Amino acid sequence: MPVDVQSLAKRRGFIWQSAEIYGSMAGFYDYGAMGAMLKKKWENTWLKYFMGLDDNYYLIDPANIMPEAALKASGHVDSFTDPLVECTKCGHAVRADQLIEEVTGAAAEDLSPEQIDSKIVELNLSCQRCKGHFGSAKIFHMMFPLDIGTKGTDKAYLRPETAQGAYLNFKRHFEIMRRKLPLGLIVIGKAYRNEIAPRQGVYRMRELIQAELQIFMDPETFSDELDMKEMEGKEINVQLVDMRGKQDVQSMPCRYLIDQYKLPDFYVYHMLKIQEFYLDVIRVPKNKFRFYEKSEKERAFYNRVHFDIEIDLATLGGFKELAGLHYRGDYDLTKHQAGSKESMEVSLDGRRLIPHVLELSFGVDRNVWALLDLHLVDERTGVLKLAPSLAPYTFAVLPLMRKDELIPVAREIHTLLKNDFDVYYDQSGSIGKRYARMDEIGTPFCITVDFDGLEDNTVTIRDTDSSEQKRIPIDELERIARGLASGKLLFRDLK
Ligand code: GAP
């Protein structure tokens, strides 16, 4: 029977619905032993790459619970809503804009409740479950409210996006980090949204993880800080608004997007950086990657330019949003200045300004899922081919058999490597089954201790990609492991 991603994710310890033994709640997921490692690897890879874009970018870790006043100022208390319709017969709740979009194919995000009611009548829409009539559309609030303290008098919410913690911390970090722009604040952590219809697995969750970089910058000088030459001769995969329905993706020169399409050059520069992350680091095939332009109607009112980053995922039925690049202008800091009465202005070379924000926003769960979707290369055997930097375990150490002579040597090798690498140790079951298990969790290299090796101080290394094995001296193992793990040494070049 072919292995599908869903069953592999469960069976091999990656991810499944939370609180399974109590019947689960929609929209909540648990990462198991392999999933937590895979997520950590993706986060580390992402952090290294995006924090590396500038010396003045930092990781911070703000609280998950935010006071009502902050989220009132940001606009979430009033506007973080989705339109809801419920079936009058069975009570089934659906997101009204999605219901209409699925039928018409056109964006319905900005319809008022009255317009939704008329559309439902015009399109003759009924409940997909029982064919009952829908009641009137309502505005549904998506934040989780909390009453803090013994009397519950301090009103707060679970944060709906990690971004807000960075905005509240901007001024302090600007002072600590010696008053320089651009300043980048990164948050990797949970966000919470009471989604009306959590569905498609981790694609729409109620407790999700985001990895976001907020770049605070001066729009007049930001481009001078970037190496614009990097864009020369480079192209970016895009689907612009007017290509919809005609062409899924087109590769366009950075120069065209700046000169003719009039996108800010710093925006296109970051599109290129994001594309390089996905194609070169995560190894997404080029034809499966695109920037999807959001129209003026579709994008949040504070976004001046907004493209989603989409990947073509077989398990989710086509191109799906995994991240977004948002030019938010000075919206956020201006709102928090008004809400908190703290000045968000900075003084640079005699000029006073409220910095603008360029936001690189990634959904971690969707990206981790994409790794499983894209890299399950053999549905018959369930082989997962992950880059050494992303695999939950880079190496497995396996004694060929459970024999007294082999186990101490295998244990010694495990101890030798585990301080520097993520190494799995397994001595139970046939060697064939153990290799298959490592193939299924994407371990790129298996180190096997056998009887020949006891004679001449060698082990074999097996490469998951090719199933090929090579014999190497134990003295060389650390050096070789370092090369293979970093990608600087390729298995095929190993003598
Ligand atoms: N700070 C900007 C922001 O939060 P967003 O488009 O709402 O923008 C950013 O979310 C990313 O977070 C999305 O591209 C997606 O990958 C992820 N995301 C958003 N809602 C999600 C949900 N309900 N479940 C899983 N991931 C979600």
Boltz pocket constraint, residues with backbone or C-beta under 6 A from the ligand:
constraints:
  - pocket:
      binder: B
      contacts: [[A, 160], [A, 161], [A, 162], [A, 163], [A, 193], [A, 195], [A, 202], [A, 203], [A, 204], [A, 205], [A, 206], [A, 208], [A, 209], [A, 210], [A, 212], [A, 321], [A, 322], [A, 323], [A, 324], [A, 359], [A, 361], [A, 362], [A, 363], [A, 364], [A, 365], [A, 366]]
      max_distance: 6.0
